[in-house]
Amino acid sequence: MHPSDQTIFALATGPLPSALAIVRVSGPRAGELVTALTGSLPPPRTARRCQIHDQNQELIDDSVVLWFVGPASATGEDVAEFHIHGGRAVLAALVKALTAFDDVRPAEPGEFTRRAFENGKLDLTEAEGLDDLIHADTEAQRRQAVRQLGGLLGDKARRWRGQIIEALALIEAGIDFADEGDVQGELMAPALRTIAALHDEVAEVLAAQGKAERLRDGLVVAIAGPPNVGKSTLINRLARREVAIVSPHAGTTRDVIEVQLDLRGYPVTVIDTAGIRESDDPVEQEGVRRARARAAEADLVLWLGDDDAIGAAVEGAAPVWRVRNKIDLAPQTDTGRADFDASGLGANRWQTGGAAAPSATFAISAKRGDGVGELIEALAGFAAQYFARGESAVISRERHRILLQQAERMLQCSMVAGLAPELVAEELRLAAGSLGRLLGRVDVEDVLGEIFGRFCIGK
C-alpha cells in the first residue's frame, strides 16, 4: 500500500505529562479504529465520552472522542481525535493499540498538513502560513501568518492565474483564425489589455516586498564599539538575564552573541559583537572581523564609543545610533546632574511614531539602567516603522518572491511590441506555470518535502 493510502496518527498536543493530550488519526481506517477501540462511532462533529479498550479488552482510558467524515475534515480524509489524559503511560498504551492494526502507522512531520494540501483543503502558500503561525513568537509574526493562512497571497495568485489563462485562451483562439486578420486583432487587443493590467498589479506587489520576509526572522540590531565600553552589559540589560560575560579585561567577547526580543509585538534580534580594535591575537582578529561583518549586515547599529571611530569601524547602509554609556561614571555638574542627559537627546526624536531618528543619540548606564527604558522604546518604535509597510505586503518567503518575479518577467516579455502570437502564448503559459508552482499545483514535488519536513509531528 502507498504511504499516502495508509492511516496515520500522532500526538497533536504538547509534551507530556499534561492535563490532556490529543491523538489525531487520519486515513481510510480512522472510523474502523474508533469503532474497534470504543465500540461505536460517535455522531460526526460531536464530542462523546467513551472508554478506550485495547484488542484484549483492557481499559486504556476514559476519554472523549470526536469523529470527522471526509472530505469535510481538516485533511480531507476521515479523521478521528482521541482526547485522553496526558500521562505517558496512557499515550503509550493507546499508541500500542493503534499500531496493532494493519496499514496504521505514526505520522511523519507535517504529514497531516501535506494530506490537507494534496486533498485540496489548502494551497501551498496557506500551508506555509500555517507553519509560520505555529512558529510565530511575536504578535506581528502571528498577524502576518494568519493573513497568509487566510489566503492573502493564494487568493491573489489564483485570480492572476485565472486571468492569464483567459487571456491565453483569447490569443490561442486568434491563432486559430490567423488567416482572418481582423478576427485575430479583435481577440489580441483585450488579451493584451488584461496582461498589461495584471503585470502592473504583480509589479506593485513585488515593489512592496522585502520587509514582510524579514518579519519572519526579525529585525537585526548590532551592538558595536571598541572593547570595554559596556556592550555585553547592555545586551544583558536588554535580555534581562546574563547572556554575555562581563569583564574589565579587553577582548573578553570573541564571538557574536545573539538575543531574541519581542518589542511591542515585533521580533528583534540583538547581537553583541567583539570589541573593534587592532590586535595581534589571531582569535581576537577573527572576532573583530565577524563583528564588522555583522554590523555591516544589520538593520540598525548601536555604537558605544567615540564618534570619530564609527566611520572606519561600521560599514553598510544601516543607520547608526550613538549610545553614550556609563553615565553613572560621568563627571557631575554643580547641580548634581551628569554632563549629558540620561534620557537621550530630544532633538533627535521623530515627530511621529515615537521612533528615534537615524542619527539619534542616547545617554545610558547599562550597569544601573538609566536611560535604557527610552532606548528600548526607541528600538520598538524603529521596529514598528521598519515593518509598517511589510505588514501589508503579501510576500512572506523568498520562494514567493522568486516565482512572482519570474511571472512578472514573462508577462513583461509577452507585451513586447510585434511579438508573434505564438510567442506571446508561450510566455503566458510560463507565467501561469510560475503561479501554479507558487500555489503548489504545478511541478512542485521537489519542494514539498523541504516545506512539510519543517512541520512538527502531528500537524
C-alpha positions as CSV (number, residue, x, y, z in Angstrom):
1,M,0.0,0.0,0.0
2,H,1.3,3.5,-0.9
3,P,2.2,5.6,2.2
4,S,-0.5,8.2,1.3
5,D,-3.2,5.4,1.5
6,Q,-2.2,4.3,5.0
7,T,-3.9,5.6,8.1
8,I,-1.6,7.8,10.2
9,F,-1.7,9.0,13.8
10,A,0.2,11.4,16.1
11,L,0.1,13.3,19.3
12,A,-1.2,16.7,18.4
13,T,-0.6,18.5,21.7
14,G,2.5,19.4,23.7
15,P,5.0,17.4,25.7
16,L,3.8,15.0,28.4
17,P,2.8,14.8,31.1
18,S,-0.1,17.2,30.8
19,A,-3.7,17.5,31.9
20,L,-5.0,16.3,28.5
21,A,-3.5,15.0,25.3
22,I,-5.0,14.7,21.8
23,V,-4.1,12.0,19.4
24,R,-5.2,12.6,15.8
25,V,-5.9,9.9,13.3
26,S,-6.4,10.4,9.6
27,G,-7.0,8.0,6.8
28,P,-9.3,5.3,5.4
29,R,-9.2,3.2,8.6
30,A,-9.9,6.0,11.1
31,G,-13.5,5.1,11.6
32,E,-12.7,1.4,12.0
33,L,-10.1,2.3,14.6
34,V,-12.7,4.3,16.6
35,T,-15.2,1.5,16.4
36,A,-12.7,-1.2,17.4
37,L,-11.3,0.8,20.4
38,T,-14.5,2.4,21.7
39,G,-17.3,0.1,20.5
40,S,-19.0,2.6,18.1
41,L,-18.7,5.8,16.1
42,P,-19.9,9.0,17.7
43,P,-22.1,11.3,15.5
44,P,-19.9,13.4,13.2
45,R,-18.5,16.6,14.8
46,T,-19.9,15.7,18.2
47,A,-17.7,15.1,21.2
48,R,-18.6,11.9,23.0
49,R,-17.3,10.5,26.2
50,C,-16.3,6.8,25.9
51,Q,-13.9,4.2,27.3
52,I,-11.0,3.1,25.1
53,H,-10.1,-0.6,25.3
54,D,-7.2,-2.4,23.5
55,Q,-7.6,-5.6,21.5
56,N,-7.5,-7.6,24.7
57,Q,-10.4,-5.5,26.1
58,E,-8.1,-4.0,28.7
59,L,-9.2,-0.5,29.6
60,I,-6.8,2.2,28.4
61,D,-8.6,5.4,29.4
62,D,-11.9,7.1,30.0
63,S,-11.8,9.7,27.3
64,V,-13.6,11.9,24.8
65,V,-13.6,11.1,21.0
66,L,-14.5,13.2,18.0
67,W,-15.2,12.0,14.5
68,F,-15.0,13.9,11.3
69,V,-16.1,12.4,8.0
70,G,-14.1,13.2,4.9
71,P,-13.9,15.3,2.9
72,A,-15.4,17.7,5.4
73,S,-12.3,17.4,7.7
74,A,-9.0,19.2,8.2
75,T,-7.1,16.7,5.9
76,G,-10.0,15.9,3.5
77,E,-9.9,12.3,4.8
78,D,-11.8,10.6,7.6
79,V,-10.3,12.0,10.8
80,A,-10.7,11.0,14.5
81,E,-9.4,12.6,17.7
82,F,-8.9,10.8,21.0
83,H,-8.8,13.3,23.9
84,I,-7.1,11.3,26.6
85,H,-5.5,12.1,29.9
86,G,-2.0,13.3,29.4
87,G,0.1,10.7,31.1
88,R,3.0,9.0,29.3
89,A,1.7,5.5,30.1
90,V,-1.8,6.3,28.8
91,L,-0.3,7.6,25.5
92,A,2.0,4.6,25.2
93,A,-0.9,2.2,25.6
94,L,-3.0,4.0,23.0
95,V,-0.1,4.0,20.5
96,K,0.4,0.3,21.1
97,A,-3.3,-0.4,20.4
98,L,-3.2,1.7,17.2
99,T,-0.1,0.2,15.7
100,A,-1.6,-3.3,16.2
101,F,-3.8,-2.6,13.2
102,D,-2.5,-3.2,9.6
103,D,-1.7,-0.2,7.5
104,V,-1.8,2.1,10.5
105,R,1.5,4.0,11.4
106,P,2.8,7.1,13.1
107,A,2.7,10.2,11.0
108,E,5.8,11.9,9.6
109,P,6.5,15.6,10.3
110,G,3.9,17.7,8.5
111,E,2.1,14.8,7.1
112,F,-1.4,15.8,8.2
113,T,-0.9,19.2,6.6
114,R,0.6,17.7,3.5
115,R,-2.5,15.5,3.1
116,A,-4.7,18.5,3.5
117,F,-2.7,20.2,0.7
118,E,-2.9,17.1,-1.5
119,N,-6.6,16.9,-1.0
120,G,-7.2,20.5,-1.9
121,K,-8.1,21.8,1.5
122,L,-5.4,24.5,1.3
123,D,-2.8,25.6,-1.2
124,L,1.0,25.8,-0.6
125,T,1.0,29.4,0.5
126,E,-1.7,28.7,3.1
127,A,0.3,25.6,4.3
128,E,3.4,27.9,4.7
129,G,1.2,30.4,6.6
130,L,0.2,27.6,8.9
131,D,3.8,26.7,9.5
132,D,4.6,30.4,10.2
133,L,1.7,30.6,12.6
134,I,2.9,27.6,14.6
135,H,6.4,29.1,14.9
136,A,5.2,32.7,15.4
137,D,6.9,34.3,18.5
138,T,5.5,37.8,18.3
139,E,2.2,39.5,17.7
140,A,3.4,40.9,14.3
141,Q,4.5,37.5,13.1
142,R,1.2,36.0,14.2
143,R,-0.8,38.6,12.3
144,Q,1.2,38.0,9.1
145,A,0.9,34.2,9.4
146,V,-2.9,34.5,10.0
147,R,-3.3,36.6,6.8
148,Q,-1.2,34.1,4.8
149,L,-3.2,31.2,6.2
150,G,-6.4,33.0,5.2
151,G,-5.3,33.2,1.6
152,L,-3.7,36.6,1.4
153,L,-1.3,35.6,-1.4
154,G,-3.0,32.4,-2.5
155,D,-6.3,34.2,-3.4
156,K,-4.4,36.8,-5.5
157,A,-2.3,34.1,-7.2
158,R,-5.4,32.1,-8.1
159,R,-7.1,35.2,-9.6
160,W,-4.0,36.2,-11.5
161,R,-3.6,32.7,-12.9
162,G,-7.2,32.6,-14.0
163,Q,-6.8,36.0,-15.8
164,I,-3.7,34.7,-17.6
165,I,-5.5,31.6,-18.7
166,E,-8.4,33.7,-20.0
167,A,-6.0,35.9,-22.0
168,L,-4.2,32.8,-23.2
169,A,-7.4,31.4,-24.5
170,L,-8.2,34.5,-26.5
171,I,-4.7,34.5,-28.0
172,E,-4.9,30.9,-29.0
173,A,-8.3,31.4,-30.5
174,G,-6.8,34.2,-32.5
175,I,-4.0,31.9,-33.7
176,D,-6.7,29.5,-35.0
177,F,-8.1,32.4,-37.1
178,A,-4.7,33.5,-38.3
179,D,-6.0,33.8,-41.9
180,E,-8.5,36.4,-40.8
181,G,-6.5,39.3,-39.6
182,D,-9.4,41.3,-38.3
183,V,-10.6,38.5,-36.0
184,Q,-7.1,37.8,-34.7
185,G,-6.7,41.5,-33.9
186,E,-10.0,41.7,-32.1
187,L,-9.0,38.8,-29.9
188,M,-5.5,40.0,-29.2
189,A,-6.4,43.5,-28.1
190,P,-8.5,42.6,-25.0
191,A,-5.9,39.9,-24.1
192,L,-3.1,42.4,-24.1
193,R,-5.1,44.9,-22.0
194,T,-5.6,42.2,-19.4
195,I,-2.0,41.2,-19.5
196,A,-0.9,44.9,-19.0
197,A,-3.2,45.4,-16.0
198,L,-2.1,42.2,-14.5
199,H,1.6,43.0,-15.0
200,D,1.2,46.3,-13.2
201,E,-0.6,44.6,-10.2
202,V,2.1,41.9,-9.9
203,A,4.8,44.6,-10.1
204,E,3.2,46.6,-7.4
205,V,3.1,43.6,-5.1
206,L,6.8,42.9,-5.8
207,A,7.6,46.6,-5.1
208,A,6.2,46.2,-1.5
209,Q,8.1,43.0,-0.7
210,G,11.2,42.6,1.4
211,K,10.3,43.6,4.9
212,A,7.5,41.1,5.1
213,E,10.1,38.4,4.5
214,R,12.2,39.9,7.3
215,L,9.3,39.8,9.7
216,R,9.6,36.0,9.8
217,D,13.2,36.3,11.0
218,G,13.2,39.6,12.9
219,L,15.0,42.9,12.7
220,V,18.7,42.7,13.4
221,V,20.3,45.3,15.8
222,A,24.1,45.1,16.3
223,I,25.8,46.5,19.4
224,A,29.2,47.6,18.3
225,G,32.1,49.6,19.6
226,P,35.7,49.3,21.0
227,P,36.5,47.0,23.9
228,N,35.3,47.8,27.5
229,V,32.5,50.3,26.6
230,G,29.7,48.1,28.1
231,K,28.4,46.2,25.1
232,S,28.0,43.0,27.0
233,T,26.5,44.8,29.9
234,L,23.9,46.4,27.6
235,I,22.9,43.2,25.9
236,N,22.5,41.6,29.4
237,R,20.3,44.5,30.4
238,L,18.2,44.2,27.2
239,A,17.8,40.5,27.6
240,R,17.1,40.8,31.4
241,R,19.5,37.9,32.0
242,E,23.2,37.0,31.9
243,V,23.8,36.0,28.3
244,A,27.3,37.6,27.9
245,I,30.3,37.5,30.1
246,V,31.1,40.9,31.6
247,S,34.8,41.5,32.4
248,P,37.1,44.5,32.8
249,H,39.6,42.8,30.6
250,A,39.6,43.9,27.0
251,G,38.7,41.3,24.3
252,T,36.5,39.1,26.6
253,T,33.9,38.8,23.9
254,R,35.4,36.9,21.0
255,D,32.3,35.7,19.1
256,V,28.9,37.1,18.2
257,I,26.2,36.6,20.9
258,E,22.5,36.8,19.8
259,V,19.4,37.5,21.8
260,Q,15.8,37.4,20.5
261,L,13.5,40.1,21.9
262,D,9.8,40.8,21.5
263,L,9.5,44.6,21.3
264,R,5.9,45.8,21.1
265,G,5.0,42.6,19.2
266,Y,7.8,42.9,16.7
267,P,10.7,40.3,16.6
268,V,14.1,41.9,17.1
269,T,17.5,40.1,17.3
270,V,20.1,42.0,19.2
271,I,23.7,40.9,18.7
272,D,26.7,41.6,20.9
273,T,29.9,41.8,18.9
274,A,33.6,41.6,19.8
275,G,35.3,44.9,20.7
276,I,36.6,46.5,17.5
277,R,40.3,47.3,17.8
278,E,43.6,46.4,16.3
279,S,45.1,43.2,17.8
280,D,47.9,40.7,17.2
281,D,45.8,37.9,18.7
282,P,44.5,35.8,15.7
283,V,41.4,34.7,17.7
284,E,40.5,38.3,18.6
285,Q,41.2,39.3,15.0
286,E,38.6,36.8,13.8
287,G,36.2,38.1,16.4
288,V,36.7,41.7,15.1
289,R,36.2,40.5,11.5
290,R,33.0,38.9,12.4
291,A,31.9,41.9,14.4
292,R,32.5,44.2,11.4
293,A,30.6,41.8,9.1
294,R,27.6,41.5,11.4
295,A,27.4,45.2,11.9
296,A,27.5,45.7,8.1
297,E,24.6,43.3,7.6
298,A,22.5,44.7,10.5
299,D,19.4,46.8,10.1
300,L,20.5,49.1,12.9
301,V,23.8,49.6,14.7
302,L,24.0,50.8,18.3
303,W,27.5,52.3,18.5
304,L,29.1,52.5,22.0
305,G,32.3,54.5,21.9
306,D,33.9,57.6,20.4
307,D,32.1,59.1,17.4
308,D,35.4,59.5,15.5
309,A,35.8,55.8,15.2
310,I,32.4,55.0,13.7
311,G,33.3,55.6,10.0
312,A,36.3,53.2,10.0
313,A,34.6,50.5,12.1
314,V,31.0,50.3,10.7
315,E,30.3,49.7,7.1
316,G,26.9,49.2,5.3
317,A,23.8,51.3,4.8
318,A,22.2,50.7,8.3
319,P,21.5,53.7,10.4
320,V,23.8,54.2,13.4
321,W,22.6,55.3,16.8
322,R,25.2,56.7,19.1
323,V,24.8,55.3,22.7
324,R,26.9,57.1,25.3
325,N,27.2,54.5,28.1
326,K,28.5,54.7,31.7
327,I,26.8,58.0,32.7
328,D,27.0,56.7,36.2
329,L,30.7,57.4,36.0
330,A,30.4,60.8,34.2
331,P,31.6,64.0,36.0
332,Q,28.9,65.7,38.0
333,T,27.9,69.4,37.4
334,D,27.2,71.8,40.2
335,T,23.5,70.8,40.0
336,G,24.5,67.1,40.6
337,R,23.4,66.1,37.1
338,A,25.7,64.2,34.6
339,D,27.3,66.2,31.8
340,F,24.9,64.6,29.3
341,D,21.2,63.8,29.7
342,A,20.4,60.2,30.6
343,S,17.0,60.4,28.8
344,G,18.5,60.8,25.3
345,L,18.6,63.8,23.1
346,G,15.1,65.1,22.4
347,A,16.3,66.9,19.3
348,N,16.9,63.6,17.7
349,R,13.3,62.3,18.0
350,W,11.0,61.9,15.1
351,Q,7.8,63.8,15.5
352,T,5.6,60.8,14.5
353,G,5.6,57.2,15.6
354,G,7.8,57.7,18.6
355,A,10.8,56.2,16.9
356,A,14.3,57.6,17.1
357,A,15.8,59.3,14.1
358,P,18.6,57.5,12.1
359,S,21.3,59.7,13.8
360,A,19.8,59.6,17.3
361,T,22.0,59.8,20.3
362,F,21.2,58.2,23.7
363,A,22.9,58.5,27.1
364,I,22.6,55.5,29.4
365,S,24.0,53.5,32.2
366,A,23.8,49.9,31.1
367,K,25.0,48.8,34.5
368,R,22.5,50.9,36.5
369,G,19.7,51.0,33.9
370,D,19.5,54.8,33.5
371,G,18.1,55.7,30.0
372,V,17.8,52.1,28.9
373,G,14.0,52.2,29.0
374,E,13.9,55.0,26.5
375,L,16.4,53.2,24.3
376,I,14.1,50.2,24.3
377,E,11.1,52.3,23.5
378,A,13.1,53.8,20.6
379,L,14.0,50.4,19.3
380,A,10.4,49.3,19.5
381,G,9.4,52.4,17.5
382,F,12.1,51.7,14.9
383,A,10.9,48.2,14.5
384,A,7.3,49.3,14.1
385,Q,8.3,51.9,11.5
386,Y,10.6,49.4,9.7
387,F,7.8,46.7,9.4
388,A,4.9,49.1,8.8
389,R,4.9,48.6,5.1
390,G,5.9,44.9,5.3
391,E,2.9,44.0,7.4
392,S,0.6,44.9,4.5
393,A,2.7,43.1,1.9
394,V,1.7,39.7,0.6
395,I,5.1,38.1,0.1
396,S,6.5,36.5,3.2
397,R,9.0,34.0,1.8
398,E,11.9,34.0,-0.7
399,R,10.1,31.3,-2.7
400,H,7.1,33.6,-3.2
401,R,9.3,36.4,-4.4
402,I,11.3,34.4,-6.9
403,L,8.2,32.8,-8.5
404,L,6.4,36.1,-8.7
405,Q,9.5,37.8,-10.2
406,Q,9.5,35.0,-12.8
407,A,5.8,35.6,-13.6
408,E,6.3,39.3,-13.8
409,R,9.2,39.0,-16.3
410,M,7.2,36.6,-18.5
411,L,4.2,39.0,-18.5
412,Q,6.6,41.8,-19.5
413,C,8.1,39.7,-22.3
414,S,4.6,38.9,-23.6
415,M,3.9,42.6,-24.1
416,V,6.9,43.3,-26.4
417,A,5.6,45.1,-29.5
418,G,5.4,43.0,-32.6
419,L,5.9,39.7,-30.8
420,A,4.3,36.8,-32.7
421,P,1.1,35.5,-31.1
422,E,2.6,32.0,-30.7
423,L,5.5,33.5,-28.6
424,V,3.0,35.6,-26.6
425,A,1.1,32.5,-25.8
426,E,4.2,30.7,-24.7
427,E,5.3,33.5,-22.3
428,L,1.8,33.4,-20.8
429,R,2.0,29.7,-20.3
430,L,5.3,30.1,-18.5
431,A,3.8,32.9,-16.3
432,A,0.8,30.7,-15.5
433,G,3.2,27.9,-14.6
434,S,5.1,30.1,-12.1
435,L,1.9,31.0,-10.4
436,G,0.9,27.3,-10.4
437,R,4.1,26.4,-8.6
438,L,3.5,29.2,-6.1
439,L,0.2,27.6,-5.2
440,G,1.7,24.1,-5.3
441,R,-0.5,22.9,-8.1
442,V,2.2,22.5,-10.8
443,D,5.5,20.7,-10.7
444,V,6.4,21.3,-7.0
445,E,7.2,17.8,-5.8
446,D,10.9,18.8,-5.3
447,V,9.9,21.5,-2.7
448,L,7.2,19.7,-0.8
449,G,9.5,17.5,1.3
450,E,11.5,20.6,2.3
451,I,8.5,22.6,3.3
452,F,6.5,20.0,5.1
453,G,9.6,18.4,6.7
454,R,9.9,21.5,8.9
455,F,6.4,21.0,10.4
456,C,6.1,19.4,13.8
457,I,4.8,15.8,14.0
458,G,1.0,15.8,14.5
459,K,0.4,18.8,12.3
